[in-house]
Amino acid sequence: MGFFLSKASKLWKLLPSWVRLRITRATQHKFTASVVGIITNEKGELLLLDHLLRPASGWGLPGGFMNPGEQPEAAIRREIREETGLELTDVKLYRVRTLKRHVEILYTARSSGSGAIGSREITEIRWFDPAEVPREMNLDQQFLIQKIFQSDV
């Protein structure tokens, strides 16, 4: 087995980088990556968006998919700007989690203002008291909000 791996390793190194990349991508499972913002204002309220594409309740934390080559912090800033027109301050990585074949990168941040709908996917933008989020909202996000606000963002 060691002889085979040694020969395969040498052959691998002889291949052009684009061939190695293509082989690697063809043999690896694909996944998606998104960013999510837990965004508060000066009153300690939480930014939620009513989103057309969310099942059941449309209310949820803002965010979206990353573009190829985009850095996660740049992605959360872009998503919030595109969907609400709001700019973020005090952006901090909160957690990275994997959900099956999806990687979700969560940030905490601050912003101010009411924002304006900037995407056809969004029907409403609202700041909520963290203890009074819509009951029909995704339970996983509700649990995440409770956990974060128990430790004070």
C-alpha positions as CSV (number, residue, x, y, z in Angstrom):
1,M,0.0,0.0,0.0
2,G,2.9,2.4,0.9
3,F,4.5,1.8,-2.6
4,F,1.2,2.7,-4.3
5,L,0.6,5.8,-2.3
6,S,4.2,7.0,-3.0
7,K,3.7,6.5,-6.7
8,A,0.3,8.1,-6.7
9,S,1.7,11.1,-4.7
10,K,4.4,11.6,-7.3
11,L,1.9,11.4,-10.1
12,W,-0.4,13.8,-8.3
13,K,2.4,16.4,-8.1
14,L,3.1,16.1,-11.8
15,L,-0.4,17.0,-12.8
16,P,-1.1,20.6,-13.7
17,S,-2.8,22.5,-10.9
18,W,-6.0,23.0,-12.8
19,V,-6.3,19.2,-13.2
20,R,-5.7,18.6,-9.5
21,L,-8.3,21.2,-8.7
22,R,-10.9,19.6,-11.1
23,I,-10.3,16.1,-9.6
24,T,-10.5,17.5,-6.1
25,R,-13.8,19.3,-6.7
26,A,-15.3,16.3,-8.6
27,T,-14.6,13.9,-5.6
28,Q,-15.6,16.2,-2.8
29,H,-19.1,16.8,-1.6
30,K,-20.5,20.2,-2.5
31,F,-21.9,22.6,0.1
32,T,-23.4,26.0,0.4
33,A,-22.3,28.8,2.7
34,S,-24.3,31.7,4.1
35,V,-24.0,34.5,6.6
36,V,-26.5,35.6,9.2
37,G,-26.6,38.7,11.3
38,I,-27.8,39.2,14.8
39,I,-28.1,42.9,14.6
40,T,-29.1,45.3,17.4
41,N,-29.7,49.0,17.5
42,E,-29.1,51.6,20.2
43,K,-32.3,50.6,22.1
44,G,-31.2,46.9,22.2
45,E,-33.8,45.9,19.7
46,L,-33.2,43.1,17.2
47,L,-33.4,43.5,13.4
48,L,-35.7,41.0,11.7
49,L,-36.9,40.7,8.1
50,D,-40.1,39.3,6.8
51,H,-38.8,37.3,3.8
52,L,-40.9,35.9,1.0
53,L,-38.8,32.7,0.6
54,R,-38.9,31.5,4.2
55,P,-41.3,28.6,4.8
56,A,-44.2,29.2,7.3
57,S,-43.4,32.6,8.9
58,G,-41.3,34.8,6.8
59,W,-39.8,36.5,9.8
60,G,-36.2,35.8,10.5
61,L,-32.6,37.0,11.0
62,P,-31.2,38.8,8.0
63,G,-28.5,37.3,5.9
64,G,-27.9,35.3,2.7
65,F,-25.6,33.2,0.6
66,M,-22.0,34.2,0.0
67,N,-20.7,34.9,-3.4
68,P,-17.8,32.9,-4.8
69,G,-14.5,34.3,-3.4
70,E,-16.3,36.6,-1.0
71,Q,-15.1,36.9,2.6
72,P,-17.8,36.3,5.2
73,E,-17.7,39.7,6.9
74,A,-17.9,41.4,3.5
75,A,-20.9,39.1,2.7
76,I,-22.9,40.0,5.8
77,R,-22.2,43.7,5.2
78,R,-23.3,43.4,1.6
79,E,-26.5,41.4,2.4
80,I,-27.6,43.9,5.0
81,R,-26.9,46.8,2.8
82,E,-28.7,45.2,-0.2
83,E,-31.8,44.1,1.8
84,T,-32.2,47.1,4.2
85,G,-29.8,49.9,3.2
86,L,-28.3,49.8,6.7
87,E,-24.6,49.9,7.4
88,L,-23.1,47.7,10.2
89,T,-20.7,48.6,13.0
90,D,-19.0,46.5,15.7
91,V,-19.2,43.4,13.5
92,K,-18.0,40.3,15.4
93,L,-17.9,36.6,14.5
94,Y,-20.3,34.8,16.8
95,R,-20.3,31.2,15.6
96,V,-19.9,28.9,12.6
97,R,-22.1,25.9,12.4
98,T,-22.7,23.2,9.8
99,L,-26.2,22.1,9.0
100,K,-25.9,19.0,6.8
101,R,-24.3,20.3,3.6
102,H,-24.6,23.9,4.6
103,V,-22.1,26.1,6.5
104,E,-23.7,29.1,8.3
105,I,-21.5,31.9,9.6
106,L,-23.2,34.0,12.3
107,Y,-22.2,37.5,13.2
108,T,-23.3,40.0,15.8
109,A,-23.3,43.6,14.8
110,R,-24.9,47.0,15.5
111,S,-26.8,49.4,13.3
112,S,-29.2,52.3,13.5
113,G,-32.0,53.7,11.6
114,S,-35.2,52.0,10.3
115,G,-33.8,50.8,7.0
116,A,-35.7,50.6,3.7
117,I,-36.7,47.5,1.7
118,G,-34.0,47.0,-1.0
119,S,-34.9,43.5,-2.3
120,R,-38.1,42.0,-3.8
121,E,-37.5,39.1,-1.4
122,I,-38.2,41.3,1.7
123,T,-41.7,42.4,2.5
124,E,-41.0,44.2,5.9
125,I,-38.1,45.4,8.1
126,R,-38.7,45.8,11.8
127,W,-36.8,46.1,15.0
128,F,-38.1,43.8,17.8
129,D,-37.6,43.5,21.5
130,P,-35.6,40.3,21.7
131,A,-38.1,38.8,24.1
132,E,-41.0,39.6,21.7
133,V,-40.0,38.0,18.4
134,P,-42.9,36.6,16.2
135,R,-44.0,33.2,17.6
136,E,-44.3,31.7,14.2
137,M,-40.6,32.4,13.5
138,N,-38.3,29.5,12.9
139,L,-37.7,27.8,16.3
140,D,-34.0,27.3,15.7
141,Q,-33.6,31.1,15.2
142,Q,-35.8,31.8,18.2
143,F,-33.6,29.6,20.4
144,L,-30.4,31.2,19.0
145,I,-31.8,34.7,19.8
146,Q,-32.7,33.6,23.4
147,K,-29.2,32.2,23.9
148,I,-27.5,35.3,22.6
149,F,-29.6,37.7,24.6
150,Q,-29.3,35.8,27.8
151,S,-25.5,36.4,27.5
152,D,-26.1,40.0,26.3
153,V,-24.8,40.7,22.8
